[in-house]
Amino acid sequence: MQILSFCYGLASANMYVLLFGKEAVVIDPCCPFSETGLEDVDVKAALCTHGHFDHISEIDDIYSRFLCPIYISKEDQNMLYDPILNHGVDFGLQVSVSAPSSIFPGLDLKSADFGFSDPDAFSLKIVSTPGHTPGSSCFLFTTKESEKHMFTGDMLFMRSIGRTDLGGSYADMTRSIDLLRSMDDDIVCYPGHGPETVLGIEKRNNPYF
Ligand SMILES: [Zn+2]
């Protein structure tokens, strides 16, 4: 698996493209796909860590190009279609999505569930981590080579966590931190803003942990 990241927009959000040969999954579609410079790639699905405007703004671009399913948690799904709920209006942006979306088809998924030609390319665990928003999710990918990569959205940043005053809850966030603390130290984490980190390092150095 190859992980490409694209930082885009006024909030400098990260979009990630996970490449498995010519097939891909996109995490948090917030960068026009033409800006990635990727050609001959077939995006099989887009996954949203949460429904804030800066992570969903290019869903329609991805959908119109690839007609792929767009997945988000049930709790955050309505944010895609409402610029007040997704807080775009707070930043002067009317972000709302026209493409259809789906809620995650399960919490334990495999590449086969997304129509990948290699049904064992990866397994994916959807980790529910409310706090930043009611339906914030982390995506833990485990590859064939047993590498563990987790996309944390705005739940976990390097040495920080996401704010809870944009529709979230600090009590939920505290429980989500406890959940991440119980997970393996060697998980590489890819936040929705800023650089990547490693969960074990965050457990020791993140002041919120
Ligand atoms: Zn956010």
Boltz pocket constraint, residues with backbone or C-beta under 6 A from the ligand:
constraints:
  - pocket:
      binder: B
      contacts: [[A, 50], [A, 52], [A, 132], [A, 154], [A, 162]]
      max_distance: 6.0
